[in-house]
Amino acid sequence: MKKIATLIALSAAFVLAGCNTVKGVGQDVQRAGGALERAAK
């Protein structure tokens, strides 16, 4: 039973870490797009 609970907790941690990473990449891409837009003007 403890092994199952540990696996669930680790899976949840990886999922949450993945979401934060994807969110961070999205913000970086958005900033880069804004910089390109300003440079084009």
Backbone atoms as SQL, in Angstrom:
CREATE TABLE atoms (id INTEGER PRIMARY KEY, chain TEXT, resi INTEGER, resn TEXT, atom TEXT, x REAL, y REAL, z REAL);
INSERT INTO atoms VALUES
  (1, 'A', 1, 'MET', 'N', 0.825, -1.202, 0.000),
  (2, 'A', 1, 'MET', 'CA', 0.000, 0.000, 0.000),
  (3, 'A', 1, 'MET', 'C', 0.865, 1.260, 0.000),
  (4, 'A', 2, 'LYS', 'N', 1.963, 1.219, 0.745),
  (5, 'A', 2, 'LYS', 'CA', 2.840, 2.389, 0.799),
  (6, 'A', 2, 'LYS', 'C', 3.489, 2.644, -0.557),
  (7, 'A', 3, 'LYS', 'N', 3.795, 1.560, -1.286),
  (8, 'A', 3, 'LYS', 'CA', 4.419, 1.724, -2.598),
  (9, 'A', 3, 'LYS', 'C', 3.470, 2.422, -3.557),
  (10, 'A', 4, 'ILE', 'N', 2.205, 2.081, -3.513),
  (11, 'A', 4, 'ILE', 'CA', 1.215, 2.702, -4.388),
  (12, 'A', 4, 'ILE', 'C', 1.069, 4.181, -4.049),
  (13, 'A', 5, 'ALA', 'N', 1.006, 4.505, -2.767),
  (14, 'A', 5, 'ALA', 'CA', 0.884, 5.898, -2.344),
  (15, 'A', 5, 'ALA', 'C', 2.110, 6.699, -2.765),
  (16, 'A', 6, 'THR', 'N', 3.292, 6.097, -2.668),
  (17, 'A', 6, 'THR', 'CA', 4.518, 6.765, -3.073),
  (18, 'A', 6, 'THR', 'C', 4.522, 7.022, -4.581),
  (19, 'A', 7, 'LEU', 'N', 4.098, 6.028, -5.351),
  (20, 'A', 7, 'LEU', 'CA', 4.041, 6.191, -6.803),
  (21, 'A', 7, 'LEU', 'C', 3.064, 7.288, -7.199),
  (22, 'A', 8, 'ILE', 'N', 1.937, 7.348, -6.534),
  (23, 'A', 8, 'ILE', 'CA', 0.948, 8.394, -6.825),
  (24, 'A', 8, 'ILE', 'C', 1.512, 9.764, -6.488),
  (25, 'A', 9, 'ALA', 'N', 2.175, 9.877, -5.354),
  (26, 'A', 9, 'ALA', 'CA', 2.751, 11.163, -4.950),
  (27, 'A', 9, 'ALA', 'C', 3.843, 11.604, -5.918),
  (28, 'A', 10, 'LEU', 'N', 4.704, 10.681, -6.344),
  (29, 'A', 10, 'LEU', 'CA', 5.758, 11.022, -7.298),
  (30, 'A', 10, 'LEU', 'C', 5.170, 11.411, -8.648),
  (31, 'A', 11, 'SER', 'N', 4.147, 10.702, -9.077),
  (32, 'A', 11, 'SER', 'CA', 3.497, 11.037, -10.349),
  (33, 'A', 11, 'SER', 'C', 2.899, 12.439, -10.297),
  (34, 'A', 12, 'ALA', 'N', 2.251, 12.761, -9.204),
  (35, 'A', 12, 'ALA', 'CA', 1.660, 14.089, -9.051),
  (36, 'A', 12, 'ALA', 'C', 2.743, 15.166, -9.068),
  (37, 'A', 13, 'ALA', 'N', 3.864, 14.903, -8.440),
  (38, 'A', 13, 'ALA', 'CA', 4.958, 15.875, -8.417),
  (39, 'A', 13, 'ALA', 'C', 5.505, 16.118, -9.818),
  (40, 'A', 14, 'PHE', 'N', 5.666, 15.051, -10.595),
  (41, 'A', 14, 'PHE', 'CA', 6.169, 15.203, -11.962),
  (42, 'A', 14, 'PHE', 'C', 5.175, 15.953, -12.834),
  (43, 'A', 15, 'VAL', 'N', 3.902, 15.682, -12.664),
  (44, 'A', 15, 'VAL', 'CA', 2.880, 16.373, -13.457),
  (45, 'A', 15, 'VAL', 'C', 2.890, 17.866, -13.133),
  (46, 'A', 16, 'LEU', 'N', 2.946, 18.200, -11.865),
  (47, 'A', 16, 'LEU', 'CA', 2.960, 19.611, -11.472),
  (48, 'A', 16, 'LEU', 'C', 4.221, 20.308, -11.952),
  (49, 'A', 17, 'ALA', 'N', 5.354, 19.638, -11.874),
  (50, 'A', 17, 'ALA', 'CA', 6.608, 20.222, -12.348),
  (51, 'A', 17, 'ALA', 'C', 6.550, 20.431, -13.858),
  (52, 'A', 18, 'GLY', 'N', 5.957, 19.500, -14.569),
  (53, 'A', 18, 'GLY', 'CA', 5.815, 19.624, -16.019),
  (54, 'A', 18, 'GLY', 'C', 4.940, 20.805, -16.390),
  (55, 'A', 19, 'CYS', 'N', 3.877, 21.022, -15.668),
  (56, 'A', 19, 'CYS', 'CA', 2.993, 22.151, -15.953),
  (57, 'A', 19, 'CYS', 'C', 3.726, 23.472, -15.759),
  (58, 'A', 20, 'ASN', 'N', 4.503, 23.562, -14.703),
  (59, 'A', 20, 'ASN', 'CA', 5.255, 24.788, -14.446),
  (60, 'A', 20, 'ASN', 'C', 6.281, 25.030, -15.552),
  (61, 'A', 21, 'THR', 'N', 6.901, 23.965, -16.030),
  (62, 'A', 21, 'THR', 'CA', 7.901, 24.105, -17.080),
  (63, 'A', 21, 'THR', 'C', 7.251, 24.599, -18.364),
  (64, 'A', 22, 'VAL', 'N', 6.129, 23.998, -18.728),
  (65, 'A', 22, 'VAL', 'CA', 5.430, 24.396, -19.953),
  (66, 'A', 22, 'VAL', 'C', 4.961, 25.840, -19.838),
  (67, 'A', 23, 'LYS', 'N', 4.483, 26.222, -18.671),
  (68, 'A', 23, 'LYS', 'CA', 4.037, 27.597, -18.466),
  (69, 'A', 23, 'LYS', 'C', 5.209, 28.566, -18.626),
  (70, 'A', 24, 'GLY', 'N', 6.355, 28.222, -18.085),
  (71, 'A', 24, 'GLY', 'CA', 7.543, 29.064, -18.192),
  (72, 'A', 24, 'GLY', 'C', 7.998, 29.216, -19.632),
  (73, 'A', 25, 'VAL', 'N', 7.962, 28.109, -20.387),
  (74, 'A', 25, 'VAL', 'CA', 8.349, 28.177, -21.797),
  (75, 'A', 25, 'VAL', 'C', 7.379, 29.067, -22.551),
  (76, 'A', 26, 'GLY', 'N', 6.100, 28.954, -22.257),
  (77, 'A', 26, 'GLY', 'CA', 5.101, 29.796, -22.911),
  (78, 'A', 26, 'GLY', 'C', 5.345, 31.275, -22.647),
  (79, 'A', 27, 'GLN', 'N', 5.715, 31.607, -21.437),
  (80, 'A', 27, 'GLN', 'CA', 5.999, 33.001, -21.098),
  (81, 'A', 27, 'GLN', 'C', 7.239, 33.497, -21.832),
  (82, 'A', 28, 'ASP', 'N', 8.260, 32.637, -21.945),
  (83, 'A', 28, 'ASP', 'CA', 9.471, 33.027, -22.658),
  (84, 'A', 28, 'ASP', 'C', 9.177, 33.274, -24.136),
  (85, 'A', 29, 'VAL', 'N', 8.380, 32.417, -24.736),
  (86, 'A', 29, 'VAL', 'CA', 8.025, 32.570, -26.147),
  (87, 'A', 29, 'VAL', 'C', 7.223, 33.857, -26.340),
  (88, 'A', 30, 'GLN', 'N', 6.348, 34.147, -25.399),
  (89, 'A', 30, 'GLN', 'CA', 5.542, 35.366, -25.486),
  (90, 'A', 30, 'GLN', 'C', 6.430, 36.605, -25.414),
  (91, 'A', 31, 'ARG', 'N', 7.398, 36.603, -24.529),
  (92, 'A', 31, 'ARG', 'CA', 8.326, 37.736, -24.414),
  (93, 'A', 31, 'ARG', 'C', 9.151, 37.900, -25.694),
  (94, 'A', 32, 'ALA', 'N', 9.612, 36.783, -26.244),
  (95, 'A', 32, 'ALA', 'CA', 10.403, 36.841, -27.474),
  (96, 'A', 32, 'ALA', 'C', 9.552, 37.390, -28.614),
  (97, 'A', 33, 'GLY', 'N', 8.295, 36.982, -28.682),
  (98, 'A', 33, 'GLY', 'CA', 7.405, 37.507, -29.702),
  (99, 'A', 33, 'GLY', 'C', 7.185, 38.995, -29.554),
  (100, 'A', 34, 'GLY', 'N', 7.046, 39.472, -28.337),
  (101, 'A', 34, 'GLY', 'CA', 6.892, 40.899, -28.082),
  (102, 'A', 34, 'GLY', 'C', 8.142, 41.676, -28.504),
  (103, 'A', 35, 'ALA', 'N', 9.311, 41.109, -28.253),
  (104, 'A', 35, 'ALA', 'CA', 10.545, 41.773, -28.639),
  (105, 'A', 35, 'ALA', 'C', 10.656, 41.860, -30.160),
  (106, 'A', 36, 'LEU', 'N', 10.277, 40.782, -30.846),
  (107, 'A', 36, 'LEU', 'CA', 10.308, 40.803, -32.316),
  (108, 'A', 36, 'LEU', 'C', 9.323, 41.821, -32.883),
  (109, 'A', 37, 'GLU', 'N', 8.170, 41.903, -32.239),
  (110, 'A', 37, 'GLU', 'CA', 7.143, 42.849, -32.686),
  (111, 'A', 37, 'GLU', 'C', 7.639, 44.282, -32.529),
  (112, 'A', 38, 'ARG', 'N', 8.267, 44.591, -31.406),
  (113, 'A', 38, 'ARG', 'CA', 8.804, 45.933, -31.185),
  (114, 'A', 38, 'ARG', 'C', 9.922, 46.246, -32.170),
  (115, 'A', 39, 'ALA', 'N', 10.752, 45.255, -32.456),
  (116, 'A', 39, 'ALA', 'CA', 11.852, 45.461, -33.403),
  (117, 'A', 39, 'ALA', 'C', 11.321, 45.710, -34.811),
  (118, 'A', 40, 'ALA', 'N', 10.206, 45.077, -35.147),
  (119, 'A', 40, 'ALA', 'CA', 9.630, 45.247, -36.479),
  (120, 'A', 40, 'ALA', 'C', 9.051, 46.652, -36.657),
  (121, 'A', 41, 'LYS', 'N', 8.594, 47.263, -35.590),
  (122, 'A', 41, 'LYS', 'CA', 8.030, 48.609, -35.662),
  (123, 'A', 41, 'LYS', 'C', 9.147, 49.590, -35.807);
